Amino acid sequence: MENKILQSTYQIRFQDSDPFRHLNNARYLDYFVNAREDQFEASFGIKTGEMAFKENLGWVVTTNLISYLIPAVVNEDIIIESQVIDFGKKHLKIEMRMWDINKSHLKALNWVNLVHLDIKTGRPKDHNERFISIFNSILNPIDSEDFNLRSDFFIKANKAKLNVATK
């Protein structure tokens, strides 16, 4: 696959907002999960929900790290990017980024760790050759192994762009 960063566009819905018309902090994860599933289907034709029922395979989230950088607001169009930054026999690590529609300011950063699971047994299972091939085709490691440092990088980038915009 040529493009290793998957991308999709969404609109922030009113029912997902808090009293300040910002995307509710818990709903960010819903947008990230939906984007991950939509992108996997659009790029590889795999519907993870159907796969769970037909093949008894899936991934379970073991860790979510999220930084809320700039509020996403009601009716705003956003772009969500995802990239596989690491994977192994049974695990998968994805970085997801929620941008404004122009990709000039990062709104939220999410790192998610998942374990491949045999749903019938509830036990971790090795990725099969199909998944290893897919993950190899989109593996795109980043320079940082520390979520807080990665988040700080984007905070500084956002501030630099905001400072330029106000001058």
PyMOL CGO cylinders between C-alpha atoms (Angstrom):
from pymol import cmd
from pymol.cgo import CYLINDER

trace = [
    CYLINDER, 0.00, 0.00, 0.00, 1.42, 3.34, -1.03, 0.3, 1, 1, 1, 1, 1, 1,
    CYLINDER, 1.42, 3.34, -1.03, -0.17, 5.55, 1.64, 0.3, 1, 1, 1, 1, 1, 1,
    CYLINDER, -0.17, 5.55, 1.64, 0.64, 4.25, 5.10, 0.3, 1, 1, 1, 1, 1, 1,
    CYLINDER, 0.64, 4.25, 5.10, -1.57, 6.79, 6.87, 0.3, 1, 1, 1, 1, 1, 1,
    CYLINDER, -1.57, 6.79, 6.87, -5.29, 6.06, 6.61, 0.3, 1, 1, 1, 1, 1, 1,
    CYLINDER, -5.29, 6.06, 6.61, -7.68, 9.00, 6.71, 0.3, 1, 1, 1, 1, 1, 1,
    CYLINDER, -7.68, 9.00, 6.71, -11.39, 9.77, 6.90, 0.3, 1, 1, 1, 1, 1, 1,
    CYLINDER, -11.39, 9.77, 6.90, -13.58, 12.84, 7.40, 0.3, 1, 1, 1, 1, 1, 1,
    CYLINDER, -13.58, 12.84, 7.40, -16.38, 13.27, 9.92, 0.3, 1, 1, 1, 1, 1, 1,
    CYLINDER, -16.38, 13.27, 9.92, -18.64, 15.98, 11.27, 0.3, 1, 1, 1, 1, 1, 1,
    CYLINDER, -18.64, 15.98, 11.27, -19.01, 16.59, 15.00, 0.3, 1, 1, 1, 1, 1, 1,
    CYLINDER, -19.01, 16.59, 15.00, -22.64, 15.88, 15.90, 0.3, 1, 1, 1, 1, 1, 1,
    CYLINDER, -22.64, 15.88, 15.90, -24.73, 17.86, 18.36, 0.3, 1, 1, 1, 1, 1, 1,
    CYLINDER, -24.73, 17.86, 18.36, -25.68, 14.77, 20.41, 0.3, 1, 1, 1, 1, 1, 1,
    CYLINDER, -25.68, 14.77, 20.41, -21.96, 14.12, 21.00, 0.3, 1, 1, 1, 1, 1, 1,
    CYLINDER, -21.96, 14.12, 21.00, -21.32, 17.53, 22.53, 0.3, 1, 1, 1, 1, 1, 1,
    CYLINDER, -21.32, 17.53, 22.53, -21.13, 18.86, 26.05, 0.3, 1, 1, 1, 1, 1, 1,
    CYLINDER, -21.13, 18.86, 26.05, -22.89, 22.03, 27.32, 0.3, 1, 1, 1, 1, 1, 1,
    CYLINDER, -22.89, 22.03, 27.32, -20.05, 24.13, 25.83, 0.3, 1, 1, 1, 1, 1, 1,
    CYLINDER, -20.05, 24.13, 25.83, -20.78, 22.71, 22.33, 0.3, 1, 1, 1, 1, 1, 1,
    CYLINDER, -20.78, 22.71, 22.33, -17.41, 20.89, 22.46, 0.3, 1, 1, 1, 1, 1, 1,
    CYLINDER, -17.41, 20.89, 22.46, -17.11, 17.23, 21.61, 0.3, 1, 1, 1, 1, 1, 1,
    CYLINDER, -17.11, 17.23, 21.61, -17.61, 15.40, 24.92, 0.3, 1, 1, 1, 1, 1, 1,
    CYLINDER, -17.61, 15.40, 24.92, -14.32, 13.93, 26.11, 0.3, 1, 1, 1, 1, 1, 1,
    CYLINDER, -14.32, 13.93, 26.11, -15.69, 10.37, 26.21, 0.3, 1, 1, 1, 1, 1, 1,
    CYLINDER, -15.69, 10.37, 26.21, -17.03, 10.66, 22.65, 0.3, 1, 1, 1, 1, 1, 1,
    CYLINDER, -17.03, 10.66, 22.65, -13.54, 11.28, 21.21, 0.3, 1, 1, 1, 1, 1, 1,
    CYLINDER, -13.54, 11.28, 21.21, -12.89, 7.56, 21.67, 0.3, 1, 1, 1, 1, 1, 1,
    CYLINDER, -12.89, 7.56, 21.67, -16.08, 6.72, 19.78, 0.3, 1, 1, 1, 1, 1, 1,
    CYLINDER, -16.08, 6.72, 19.78, -14.96, 8.86, 16.85, 0.3, 1, 1, 1, 1, 1, 1,
    CYLINDER, -14.96, 8.86, 16.85, -11.51, 7.22, 16.91, 0.3, 1, 1, 1, 1, 1, 1,
    CYLINDER, -11.51, 7.22, 16.91, -12.96, 3.68, 17.06, 0.3, 1, 1, 1, 1, 1, 1,
    CYLINDER, -12.96, 3.68, 17.06, -15.43, 4.40, 14.26, 0.3, 1, 1, 1, 1, 1, 1,
    CYLINDER, -15.43, 4.40, 14.26, -12.68, 5.88, 12.11, 0.3, 1, 1, 1, 1, 1, 1,
    CYLINDER, -12.68, 5.88, 12.11, -10.41, 2.89, 12.70, 0.3, 1, 1, 1, 1, 1, 1,
    CYLINDER, -10.41, 2.89, 12.70, -13.17, 0.48, 11.65, 0.3, 1, 1, 1, 1, 1, 1,
    CYLINDER, -13.17, 0.48, 11.65, -14.23, 2.61, 8.65, 0.3, 1, 1, 1, 1, 1, 1,
    CYLINDER, -14.23, 2.61, 8.65, -10.64, 2.97, 7.45, 0.3, 1, 1, 1, 1, 1, 1,
    CYLINDER, -10.64, 2.97, 7.45, -9.90, -0.76, 7.82, 0.3, 1, 1, 1, 1, 1, 1,
    CYLINDER, -9.90, -0.76, 7.82, -12.98, -1.61, 5.78, 0.3, 1, 1, 1, 1, 1, 1,
    CYLINDER, -12.98, -1.61, 5.78, -12.35, 1.06, 3.12, 0.3, 1, 1, 1, 1, 1, 1,
    CYLINDER, -12.35, 1.06, 3.12, -8.69, 0.13, 2.72, 0.3, 1, 1, 1, 1, 1, 1,
    CYLINDER, -8.69, 0.13, 2.72, -8.81, -3.66, 3.05, 0.3, 1, 1, 1, 1, 1, 1,
    CYLINDER, -8.81, -3.66, 3.05, -12.46, -4.68, 2.66, 0.3, 1, 1, 1, 1, 1, 1,
    CYLINDER, -12.46, -4.68, 2.66, -12.54, -6.16, 6.16, 0.3, 1, 1, 1, 1, 1, 1,
    CYLINDER, -12.54, -6.16, 6.16, -15.53, -5.45, 8.37, 0.3, 1, 1, 1, 1, 1, 1,
    CYLINDER, -15.53, -5.45, 8.37, -14.25, -6.16, 11.87, 0.3, 1, 1, 1, 1, 1, 1,
    CYLINDER, -14.25, -6.16, 11.87, -17.75, -6.64, 13.30, 0.3, 1, 1, 1, 1, 1, 1,
    CYLINDER, -17.75, -6.64, 13.30, -18.61, -9.30, 10.71, 0.3, 1, 1, 1, 1, 1, 1,
    CYLINDER, -18.61, -9.30, 10.71, -15.19, -10.88, 11.14, 0.3, 1, 1, 1, 1, 1, 1,
    CYLINDER, -15.19, -10.88, 11.14, -15.85, -11.28, 14.86, 0.3, 1, 1, 1, 1, 1, 1,
    CYLINDER, -15.85, -11.28, 14.86, -19.03, -13.27, 14.21, 0.3, 1, 1, 1, 1, 1, 1,
    CYLINDER, -19.03, -13.27, 14.21, -17.87, -15.26, 11.17, 0.3, 1, 1, 1, 1, 1, 1,
    CYLINDER, -17.87, -15.26, 11.17, -14.27, -16.01, 12.14, 0.3, 1, 1, 1, 1, 1, 1,
    CYLINDER, -14.27, -16.01, 12.14, -14.36, -15.53, 15.93, 0.3, 1, 1, 1, 1, 1, 1,
    CYLINDER, -14.36, -15.53, 15.93, -11.43, -13.12, 15.62, 0.3, 1, 1, 1, 1, 1, 1,
    CYLINDER, -11.43, -13.12, 15.62, -11.03, -9.57, 16.79, 0.3, 1, 1, 1, 1, 1, 1,
    CYLINDER, -11.03, -9.57, 16.79, -8.92, -7.14, 18.75, 0.3, 1, 1, 1, 1, 1, 1,
    CYLINDER, -8.92, -7.14, 18.75, -9.46, -5.98, 22.28, 0.3, 1, 1, 1, 1, 1, 1,
    CYLINDER, -9.46, -5.98, 22.28, -8.17, -2.64, 23.51, 0.3, 1, 1, 1, 1, 1, 1,
    CYLINDER, -8.17, -2.64, 23.51, -5.68, -2.95, 26.35, 0.3, 1, 1, 1, 1, 1, 1,
    CYLINDER, -5.68, -2.95, 26.35, -4.67, 0.71, 26.63, 0.3, 1, 1, 1, 1, 1, 1,
    CYLINDER, -4.67, 0.71, 26.63, -5.96, 4.05, 25.36, 0.3, 1, 1, 1, 1, 1, 1,
    CYLINDER, -5.96, 4.05, 25.36, -3.91, 7.19, 25.85, 0.3, 1, 1, 1, 1, 1, 1,
    CYLINDER, -3.91, 7.19, 25.85, -5.52, 10.42, 24.71, 0.3, 1, 1, 1, 1, 1, 1,
    CYLINDER, -5.52, 10.42, 24.71, -4.53, 14.08, 24.75, 0.3, 1, 1, 1, 1, 1, 1,
    CYLINDER, -4.53, 14.08, 24.75, -7.21, 16.70, 24.18, 0.3, 1, 1, 1, 1, 1, 1,
    CYLINDER, -7.21, 16.70, 24.18, -5.38, 19.61, 22.56, 0.3, 1, 1, 1, 1, 1, 1,
    CYLINDER, -5.38, 19.61, 22.56, -7.96, 21.92, 20.97, 0.3, 1, 1, 1, 1, 1, 1,
    CYLINDER, -7.96, 21.92, 20.97, -11.73, 21.43, 21.30, 0.3, 1, 1, 1, 1, 1, 1,
    CYLINDER, -11.73, 21.43, 21.30, -13.67, 19.94, 18.40, 0.3, 1, 1, 1, 1, 1, 1,
    CYLINDER, -13.67, 19.94, 18.40, -16.98, 21.79, 18.19, 0.3, 1, 1, 1, 1, 1, 1,
    CYLINDER, -16.98, 21.79, 18.19, -20.51, 21.01, 17.02, 0.3, 1, 1, 1, 1, 1, 1,
    CYLINDER, -20.51, 21.01, 17.02, -20.93, 20.84, 13.22, 0.3, 1, 1, 1, 1, 1, 1,
    CYLINDER, -20.93, 20.84, 13.22, -17.20, 21.11, 12.66, 0.3, 1, 1, 1, 1, 1, 1,
    CYLINDER, -17.20, 21.11, 12.66, -15.72, 18.90, 9.94, 0.3, 1, 1, 1, 1, 1, 1,
    CYLINDER, -15.72, 18.90, 9.94, -12.67, 17.00, 11.12, 0.3, 1, 1, 1, 1, 1, 1,
    CYLINDER, -12.67, 17.00, 11.12, -10.13, 14.61, 9.66, 0.3, 1, 1, 1, 1, 1, 1,
    CYLINDER, -10.13, 14.61, 9.66, -9.05, 11.51, 11.56, 0.3, 1, 1, 1, 1, 1, 1,
    CYLINDER, -9.05, 11.51, 11.56, -5.80, 9.86, 10.58, 0.3, 1, 1, 1, 1, 1, 1,
    CYLINDER, -5.80, 9.86, 10.58, -4.52, 6.53, 11.79, 0.3, 1, 1, 1, 1, 1, 1,
    CYLINDER, -4.52, 6.53, 11.79, -1.28, 4.69, 11.37, 0.3, 1, 1, 1, 1, 1, 1,
    CYLINDER, -1.28, 4.69, 11.37, 0.13, 1.43, 12.66, 0.3, 1, 1, 1, 1, 1, 1,
    CYLINDER, 0.13, 1.43, 12.66, 3.23, 2.39, 14.63, 0.3, 1, 1, 1, 1, 1, 1,
    CYLINDER, 3.23, 2.39, 14.63, 4.05, -1.10, 15.91, 0.3, 1, 1, 1, 1, 1, 1,
    CYLINDER, 4.05, -1.10, 15.91, 2.77, -4.66, 15.75, 0.3, 1, 1, 1, 1, 1, 1,
    CYLINDER, 2.77, -4.66, 15.75, 3.83, -8.14, 16.72, 0.3, 1, 1, 1, 1, 1, 1,
    CYLINDER, 3.83, -8.14, 16.72, 2.53, -11.68, 16.79, 0.3, 1, 1, 1, 1, 1, 1,
    CYLINDER, 2.53, -11.68, 16.79, -0.42, -10.79, 19.00, 0.3, 1, 1, 1, 1, 1, 1,
    CYLINDER, -0.42, -10.79, 19.00, -0.36, -7.03, 19.49, 0.3, 1, 1, 1, 1, 1, 1,
    CYLINDER, -0.36, -7.03, 19.49, -1.06, -3.89, 17.49, 0.3, 1, 1, 1, 1, 1, 1,
    CYLINDER, -1.06, -3.89, 17.49, -0.28, -0.26, 18.34, 0.3, 1, 1, 1, 1, 1, 1,
    CYLINDER, -0.28, -0.26, 18.34, -2.00, 2.54, 16.46, 0.3, 1, 1, 1, 1, 1, 1,
    CYLINDER, -2.00, 2.54, 16.46, -1.59, 6.31, 16.60, 0.3, 1, 1, 1, 1, 1, 1,
    CYLINDER, -1.59, 6.31, 16.60, -4.68, 8.31, 15.71, 0.3, 1, 1, 1, 1, 1, 1,
    CYLINDER, -4.68, 8.31, 15.71, -4.85, 12.04, 15.16, 0.3, 1, 1, 1, 1, 1, 1,
    CYLINDER, -4.85, 12.04, 15.16, -7.95, 14.25, 14.98, 0.3, 1, 1, 1, 1, 1, 1,
    CYLINDER, -7.95, 14.25, 14.98, -7.31, 17.38, 12.90, 0.3, 1, 1, 1, 1, 1, 1,
    CYLINDER, -7.31, 17.38, 12.90, -9.31, 20.41, 11.86, 0.3, 1, 1, 1, 1, 1, 1,
    CYLINDER, -9.31, 20.41, 11.86, -10.46, 20.10, 8.24, 0.3, 1, 1, 1, 1, 1, 1,
    CYLINDER, -10.46, 20.10, 8.24, -7.37, 21.94, 6.94, 0.3, 1, 1, 1, 1, 1, 1,
    CYLINDER, -7.37, 21.94, 6.94, -5.01, 19.79, 9.00, 0.3, 1, 1, 1, 1, 1, 1,
    CYLINDER, -5.01, 19.79, 9.00, -3.46, 22.94, 10.43, 0.3, 1, 1, 1, 1, 1, 1,
    CYLINDER, -3.46, 22.94, 10.43, -4.21, 22.20, 14.11, 0.3, 1, 1, 1, 1, 1, 1,
    CYLINDER, -4.21, 22.20, 14.11, -4.31, 18.89, 15.92, 0.3, 1, 1, 1, 1, 1, 1,
    CYLINDER, -4.31, 18.89, 15.92, -7.36, 18.56, 18.13, 0.3, 1, 1, 1, 1, 1, 1,
    CYLINDER, -7.36, 18.56, 18.13, -6.61, 15.23, 19.81, 0.3, 1, 1, 1, 1, 1, 1,
    CYLINDER, -6.61, 15.23, 19.81, -3.95, 12.54, 19.85, 0.3, 1, 1, 1, 1, 1, 1,
    CYLINDER, -3.95, 12.54, 19.85, -4.70, 8.90, 20.68, 0.3, 1, 1, 1, 1, 1, 1,
    CYLINDER, -4.70, 8.90, 20.68, -2.45, 5.89, 21.11, 0.3, 1, 1, 1, 1, 1, 1,
    CYLINDER, -2.45, 5.89, 21.11, -4.28, 2.60, 21.30, 0.3, 1, 1, 1, 1, 1, 1,
    CYLINDER, -4.28, 2.60, 21.30, -2.79, -0.79, 22.13, 0.3, 1, 1, 1, 1, 1, 1,
    CYLINDER, -2.79, -0.79, 22.13, -4.75, -3.86, 21.07, 0.3, 1, 1, 1, 1, 1, 1,
    CYLINDER, -4.75, -3.86, 21.07, -4.38, -7.60, 21.47, 0.3, 1, 1, 1, 1, 1, 1,
    CYLINDER, -4.38, -7.60, 21.47, -5.56, -10.02, 18.77, 0.3, 1, 1, 1, 1, 1, 1,
    CYLINDER, -5.56, -10.02, 18.77, -8.13, -12.33, 20.31, 0.3, 1, 1, 1, 1, 1, 1,
    CYLINDER, -8.13, -12.33, 20.31, -9.79, -15.66, 19.67, 0.3, 1, 1, 1, 1, 1, 1,
    CYLINDER, -9.79, -15.66, 19.67, -13.33, -14.72, 20.69, 0.3, 1, 1, 1, 1, 1, 1,
    CYLINDER, -13.33, -14.72, 20.69, -14.42, -18.31, 21.46, 0.3, 1, 1, 1, 1, 1, 1,
    CYLINDER, -14.42, -18.31, 21.46, -11.61, -18.92, 23.95, 0.3, 1, 1, 1, 1, 1, 1,
    CYLINDER, -11.61, -18.92, 23.95, -11.10, -15.33, 25.07, 0.3, 1, 1, 1, 1, 1, 1,
    CYLINDER, -11.10, -15.33, 25.07, -7.36, -15.89, 24.68, 0.3, 1, 1, 1, 1, 1, 1,
    CYLINDER, -7.36, -15.89, 24.68, -4.79, -13.93, 22.67, 0.3, 1, 1, 1, 1, 1, 1,
    CYLINDER, -4.79, -13.93, 22.67, -4.13, -15.38, 19.23, 0.3, 1, 1, 1, 1, 1, 1,
    CYLINDER, -4.13, -15.38, 19.23, -1.29, -14.92, 16.75, 0.3, 1, 1, 1, 1, 1, 1,
    CYLINDER, -1.29, -14.92, 16.75, -2.05, -12.72, 13.76, 0.3, 1, 1, 1, 1, 1, 1,
    CYLINDER, -2.05, -12.72, 13.76, -2.56, -14.78, 10.64, 0.3, 1, 1, 1, 1, 1, 1,
    CYLINDER, -2.56, -14.78, 10.64, -0.61, -14.17, 7.42, 0.3, 1, 1, 1, 1, 1, 1,
    CYLINDER, -0.61, -14.17, 7.42, -3.36, -11.93, 6.01, 0.3, 1, 1, 1, 1, 1, 1,
    CYLINDER, -3.36, -11.93, 6.01, -3.08, -9.51, 8.95, 0.3, 1, 1, 1, 1, 1, 1,
    CYLINDER, -3.08, -9.51, 8.95, 0.70, -9.65, 9.05, 0.3, 1, 1, 1, 1, 1, 1,
    CYLINDER, 0.70, -9.65, 9.05, 0.73, -8.72, 5.35, 0.3, 1, 1, 1, 1, 1, 1,
    CYLINDER, 0.73, -8.72, 5.35, -1.72, -5.85, 5.91, 0.3, 1, 1, 1, 1, 1, 1,
    CYLINDER, -1.72, -5.85, 5.91, 0.16, -4.48, 8.92, 0.3, 1, 1, 1, 1, 1, 1,
    CYLINDER, 0.16, -4.48, 8.92, 3.50, -4.74, 7.10, 0.3, 1, 1, 1, 1, 1, 1,
    CYLINDER, 3.50, -4.74, 7.10, 2.01, -2.76, 4.20, 0.3, 1, 1, 1, 1, 1, 1,
    CYLINDER, 2.01, -2.76, 4.20, 0.97, 0.14, 6.45, 0.3, 1, 1, 1, 1, 1, 1,
    CYLINDER, 0.97, 0.14, 6.45, 3.53, -0.04, 9.26, 0.3, 1, 1, 1, 1, 1, 1,
    CYLINDER, 3.53, -0.04, 9.26, 4.73, 3.52, 9.79, 0.3, 1, 1, 1, 1, 1, 1,
    CYLINDER, 4.73, 3.52, 9.79, 6.74, 3.88, 13.03, 0.3, 1, 1, 1, 1, 1, 1,
    CYLINDER, 6.74, 3.88, 13.03, 7.23, 7.27, 14.63, 0.3, 1, 1, 1, 1, 1, 1,
    CYLINDER, 7.23, 7.27, 14.63, 10.30, 8.74, 16.31, 0.3, 1, 1, 1, 1, 1, 1,
    CYLINDER, 10.30, 8.74, 16.31, 8.83, 8.84, 19.81, 0.3, 1, 1, 1, 1, 1, 1,
    CYLINDER, 8.83, 8.84, 19.81, 8.08, 5.97, 22.15, 0.3, 1, 1, 1, 1, 1, 1,
    CYLINDER, 8.08, 5.97, 22.15, 6.78, 8.33, 24.84, 0.3, 1, 1, 1, 1, 1, 1,
    CYLINDER, 6.78, 8.33, 24.84, 3.16, 9.48, 24.53, 0.3, 1, 1, 1, 1, 1, 1,
    CYLINDER, 3.16, 9.48, 24.53, 3.68, 12.61, 26.64, 0.3, 1, 1, 1, 1, 1, 1,
    CYLINDER, 3.68, 12.61, 26.64, 6.63, 13.74, 24.50, 0.3, 1, 1, 1, 1, 1, 1,
    CYLINDER, 6.63, 13.74, 24.50, 4.61, 13.11, 21.35, 0.3, 1, 1, 1, 1, 1, 1,
    CYLINDER, 4.61, 13.11, 21.35, 1.70, 15.08, 22.77, 0.3, 1, 1, 1, 1, 1, 1,
    CYLINDER, 1.70, 15.08, 22.77, 4.02, 17.95, 23.78, 0.3, 1, 1, 1, 1, 1, 1,
    CYLINDER, 4.02, 17.95, 23.78, 5.38, 18.04, 20.22, 0.3, 1, 1, 1, 1, 1, 1,
    CYLINDER, 5.38, 18.04, 20.22, 1.86, 18.66, 18.86, 0.3, 1, 1, 1, 1, 1, 1,
    CYLINDER, 1.86, 18.66, 18.86, 1.03, 21.18, 21.59, 0.3, 1, 1, 1, 1, 1, 1,
    CYLINDER, 1.03, 21.18, 21.59, 4.09, 23.22, 20.55, 0.3, 1, 1, 1, 1, 1, 1,
    CYLINDER, 4.09, 23.22, 20.55, 3.23, 22.85, 16.86, 0.3, 1, 1, 1, 1, 1, 1,
    CYLINDER, 3.23, 22.85, 16.86, -0.32, 24.06, 17.51, 0.3, 1, 1, 1, 1, 1, 1,
    CYLINDER, -0.32, 24.06, 17.51, 0.94, 27.06, 19.49, 0.3, 1, 1, 1, 1, 1, 1,
    CYLINDER, 0.94, 27.06, 19.49, 3.45, 27.97, 16.77, 0.3, 1, 1, 1, 1, 1, 1,
    CYLINDER, 3.45, 27.97, 16.77, 0.69, 27.94, 14.16, 0.3, 1, 1, 1, 1, 1, 1,
    CYLINDER, 0.69, 27.94, 14.16, -1.65, 29.92, 16.40, 0.3, 1, 1, 1, 1, 1, 1,
    CYLINDER, -1.65, 29.92, 16.40, 1.07, 32.50, 17.06, 0.3, 1, 1, 1, 1, 1, 1,
    CYLINDER, 1.07, 32.50, 17.06, 1.73, 32.88, 13.33, 0.3, 1, 1, 1, 1, 1, 1,
    CYLINDER, 1.73, 32.88, 13.33, -2.00, 33.24, 12.65, 0.3, 1, 1, 1, 1, 1, 1,
    CYLINDER, -2.00, 33.24, 12.65, -2.38, 36.08, 15.18, 0.3, 1, 1, 1, 1, 1, 1,
    CYLINDER, -2.38, 36.08, 15.18, 0.55, 38.18, 13.93, 0.3, 1, 1, 1, 1, 1, 1,
]
cmd.load_cgo(trace, "trace")
